[in-house]
Amino acid sequence: METPRYIQALLKPNTGKPQGRKVWSIDLETVWLPFFTSTNTMGDTAISPEALGAPLRLAYNPDGSVKFSKAGRPVIKVAKDISDSVKLVRDNFIAGLTEYSHTVFTEHGEEYKAQVNKAIQAGKPILDNDKAKLNEAMAKMVDNAISEAESLVSEHSDNIPTKEKELVTA
């Protein structure tokens, strides 16, 4: 089996880093809109021109009023046609990755298992180190909390009422 080109392309670094509104962590303006315009052009999708022309929309509450975030800014959402199409692409992408992994495992099971074992062995020292560092940090936090509590108790011990009975003389 030869690795398909689309899988190889997914694994190559890409230096372009678009900086716009993200949908599924992918830039809306430079990736999704040109992609869906292309798929409409080729007849593969029928995303409405309104969605492509105004992909970002003001969000509304169920009562029809404009929706605001807790910070007081208006909430902007992606047009439903586009968000539904992105979800479909995402689901199909996941299915493609899963199918590829299944095919490799089926056709190259021993090599796949060897890769898994190699990864487990390579990761073990990292996980052991993380566990030791976490245990150390947690013990330090407990010691600090105990010291702080003891300090507060000794600082305020003069204000703690005692239950001793006073000797009353007649």
C-alpha positions as CSV (number, residue, x, y, z in Angstrom):
1,M,0.0,0.0,0.0
2,E,1.3,3.5,-0.9
3,T,0.3,6.4,1.3
4,P,-2.3,8.6,-0.6
5,R,-1.1,12.1,-1.6
6,Y,-3.8,13.8,0.4
7,I,-2.5,12.1,3.6
8,Q,1.1,13.1,2.7
9,A,-0.1,16.7,2.1
10,L,-1.6,16.8,5.6
11,L,1.7,16.0,7.1
12,K,3.8,18.7,5.4
13,P,4.5,22.0,7.1
14,N,2.7,25.0,5.8
15,T,4.2,28.4,6.6
16,G,1.0,30.5,5.9
17,K,-0.8,31.4,9.1
18,P,-4.0,33.2,8.4
19,Q,-5.3,35.5,11.1
20,G,-9.1,35.8,10.9
21,R,-12.3,34.3,12.2
22,K,-11.7,30.6,12.7
23,V,-14.3,27.9,12.1
24,W,-13.0,24.5,13.4
25,S,-9.7,26.2,13.9
26,I,-9.4,27.0,10.2
27,D,-9.6,30.6,8.8
28,L,-13.0,31.4,7.4
29,E,-12.0,34.1,5.0
30,T,-8.9,32.6,3.4
31,V,-9.8,28.9,3.5
32,W,-13.5,28.1,4.0
33,L,-15.0,30.8,1.8
34,P,-12.8,30.0,-1.2
35,F,-13.2,26.3,-0.6
36,F,-17.0,26.5,-0.5
37,T,-17.1,28.9,-3.4
38,S,-15.1,26.3,-5.3
39,T,-17.3,23.5,-4.3
40,N,-20.4,25.5,-5.3
41,T,-18.7,26.3,-8.7
42,M,-18.0,22.6,-9.3
43,G,-21.6,21.6,-8.3
44,D,-20.5,19.6,-5.2
45,T,-22.3,21.9,-2.7
46,A,-25.2,24.3,-2.9
47,I,-24.3,26.8,-0.1
48,S,-26.5,29.8,-0.5
49,P,-25.0,33.0,-2.0
50,E,-26.3,34.9,1.1
51,A,-24.2,32.6,3.4
52,L,-21.1,33.1,1.3
53,G,-21.7,36.8,0.9
54,A,-22.4,37.4,4.6
55,P,-20.8,34.6,6.5
56,L,-20.7,36.3,9.8
57,R,-24.1,37.2,11.4
58,L,-25.3,39.0,14.4
59,A,-26.6,36.5,17.0
60,Y,-30.1,36.9,18.5
61,N,-31.7,35.7,21.7
62,P,-34.9,33.6,21.5
63,D,-37.0,36.7,22.0
64,G,-35.5,38.3,18.9
65,S,-33.2,40.8,20.8
66,V,-29.5,41.2,19.9
67,K,-27.4,38.7,21.9
68,F,-24.5,40.2,23.9
69,S,-21.6,38.4,25.6
70,K,-20.9,38.7,29.3
71,A,-18.3,41.3,28.4
72,G,-21.0,43.4,26.7
73,R,-20.0,42.8,23.1
74,P,-22.4,41.7,20.5
75,V,-22.2,38.0,19.7
76,I,-21.2,37.1,16.1
77,K,-22.0,33.7,14.7
78,V,-21.2,31.9,11.4
79,A,-24.0,31.5,8.9
80,K,-25.8,28.1,9.4
81,D,-25.1,26.9,5.8
82,I,-21.4,27.4,6.3
83,S,-21.2,26.0,9.8
84,D,-23.2,22.9,8.7
85,S,-20.9,22.4,5.8
86,V,-17.8,22.7,8.0
87,K,-19.3,20.1,10.3
88,L,-19.8,17.8,7.4
89,V,-16.2,18.3,6.2
90,R,-15.0,17.7,9.7
91,D,-17.0,14.5,10.1
92,N,-15.8,13.3,6.7
93,F,-12.2,14.2,7.6
94,I,-12.4,12.2,10.8
95,A,-13.9,9.3,8.9
96,G,-11.1,9.5,6.4
97,L,-8.4,9.5,9.1
98,T,-10.1,6.6,10.8
99,E,-10.4,4.7,7.6
100,Y,-6.7,5.3,6.7
101,S,-5.6,4.1,10.2
102,H,-7.8,1.0,9.9
103,T,-6.4,0.2,6.5
104,V,-2.8,0.6,7.6
105,F,-3.5,-1.5,10.7
106,T,-5.2,-4.2,8.6
107,E,-2.5,-4.4,6.0
108,H,0.5,-3.7,8.2
109,G,-0.6,-4.9,11.6
110,E,2.8,-6.0,12.9
111,E,4.5,-2.8,11.9
112,Y,1.7,-0.8,13.4
113,K,2.0,-2.7,16.7
114,A,5.7,-2.1,16.7
115,Q,5.1,1.6,16.3
116,V,2.7,1.6,19.3
117,N,5.2,-0.3,21.4
118,K,8.0,2.0,20.4
119,A,5.9,5.0,21.3
120,I,4.9,3.5,24.7
121,Q,8.5,2.8,25.6
122,A,9.7,6.3,24.4
123,G,6.9,8.0,26.4
124,K,7.4,6.0,29.6
125,P,10.4,8.1,30.9
126,I,8.5,11.3,30.2
127,L,5.4,10.1,32.0
128,D,7.4,8.9,35.0
129,N,9.2,12.2,35.2
130,D,5.9,14.1,35.0
131,K,4.4,11.9,37.7
132,A,7.4,12.5,40.0
133,K,7.4,16.2,39.4
134,L,3.6,16.4,40.1
135,N,4.0,14.4,43.3
136,E,6.8,16.7,44.4
137,A,4.8,19.8,43.6
138,M,1.7,18.5,45.4
139,A,3.7,17.6,48.5
140,K,5.2,21.2,48.5
141,M,1.7,22.7,48.2
142,V,0.5,20.6,51.1
143,D,3.5,21.6,53.2
144,N,3.0,25.3,52.3
145,A,-0.7,25.1,53.2
146,I,0.1,23.5,56.6
147,S,2.8,26.1,57.3
148,E,0.3,28.9,56.4
149,A,-2.4,27.4,58.6
150,E,0.0,27.0,61.5
151,S,1.2,30.6,61.1
152,L,-2.3,31.9,61.2
153,V,-3.1,29.8,64.3
154,S,-0.1,31.1,66.2
155,E,-0.7,34.6,65.0
156,H,-4.2,34.7,66.4
157,S,-3.7,32.4,69.4
158,D,-3.9,35.4,71.8
159,N,-7.5,36.0,70.6
160,I,-8.7,32.5,71.2
161,P,-10.9,32.3,74.3
162,T,-10.1,29.7,76.8
163,K,-12.5,27.6,78.9
164,E,-10.6,27.9,82.2
165,K,-12.8,28.7,85.1
166,E,-11.9,31.7,87.2
167,L,-11.4,31.3,90.9
168,V,-14.0,33.3,92.7
169,T,-13.3,34.4,96.2
170,A,-16.0,35.6,98.6
